[in-house]
Amino acid sequence: MSTWETVLTILGLTLITVLTRSFFLLPKRELPMPGWLKRGLRYAPLAALGAVIAPEVLMSQGHLITTLQDARPPAVLAACAYFFWRRGILGTILVGMAVFLPLRIGLGW
């Protein structure tokens, strides 16, 4: 790509980003949305989080984990058990890491 094409690409991407991110800030009043869409959008953050975390927990180098000697599944199970028991985010993270680190560092999983 030449310098001119690179500058034009950066400016175009900047314009697209500004427009798409400010789209909801431009109207003076709230945009009308059907009830089914509002209910569906409540699950968007959870779906995005699942889409990011699930491959990290269940896959290794693009393939599903096939061995039991991986520290991630036991750590996730322990963290989930703690969360359903106490409903605390910080404790969930601490329990998950308390299981993960000894298995990863201590046993080399």
Secondary structure as GFF3:
##gff-version 3
##sequence-region A 1 109
A	DSSP	alpha_helix	3	22	.	.	.	ID=ss1
A	DSSP	alpha_helix	35	41	.	.	.	ID=ss2
A	DSSP	alpha_helix	44	58	.	.	.	ID=ss3
A	DSSP	beta_strand	59	60	.	.	.	ID=ss4
A	DSSP	beta_strand	63	64	.	.	.	ID=ss5
A	DSSP	alpha_helix	72	86	.	.	.	ID=ss6
A	DSSP	alpha_helix	89	101	.	.	.	ID=ss7
A	DSSP	pi_helix	102	106	.	.	.	ID=ss8
###
